[in-house]
Amino acid sequence: MADPNEPPRGECRQCWRHAHDRNAHRHLGSRKDCPQCVDHMINGHPGINRH
């Protein structure tokens, strides 16, 4: 299983965590959009990990 806290080089840290951490969206309940993910879809990925 991928480590949600250690994205590979070139991956957005937030997107990586939200894709690989089962708890990232748990607080939203079912069938709701994550505001942080929606922001990334609209505004891009400002936190790209470039090690």
QUICORVEN-V476507 format. One record per residue. RES is the residue in one letter. SS is DSSP state (h for helix, s for strand, l for the rest). BURIAL is I if it has 24 or more other C-alpha atoms within 12 Angstrom, else O. Layout:
# QUICORVEN-V476507
res:RES ss:SS burial:BURIAL
res:RES ss:SS burial:BURIAL
This chain:
# QUICORVEN-V476507
res:M ss:l burial:O
res:A ss:l burial:O
res:D ss:l burial:O
res:P ss:l burial:O
res:N ss:l burial:O
res:E ss:l burial:O
res:P ss:l burial:I
res:P ss:l burial:O
res:R ss:l burial:O
res:G ss:l burial:O
res:E ss:l burial:O
res:C ss:s burial:I
res:R ss:h burial:I
res:Q ss:h burial:I
res:C ss:h burial:I
res:W ss:h burial:I
res:R ss:h burial:I
res:H ss:h burial:I
res:A ss:h burial:O
res:H ss:h burial:O
res:D ss:l burial:O
res:R ss:l burial:O
res:N ss:l burial:O
res:A ss:l burial:O
res:H ss:l burial:O
res:R ss:h burial:O
res:H ss:h burial:O
res:L ss:h burial:O
res:G ss:l burial:O
res:S ss:l burial:O
res:R ss:l burial:O
res:K ss:l burial:O
res:D ss:l burial:O
res:C ss:l burial:O
res:P ss:h burial:O
res:Q ss:h burial:O
res:C ss:h burial:O
res:V ss:h burial:O
res:D ss:h burial:O
res:H ss:h burial:O
res:M ss:h burial:O
res:I ss:h burial:O
res:N ss:h burial:O
res:G ss:l burial:O
res:H ss:l burial:O
res:P ss:l burial:O
res:G ss:l burial:O
res:I ss:s burial:O
res:N ss:l burial:O
res:R ss:l burial:O
res:H ss:l burial:O
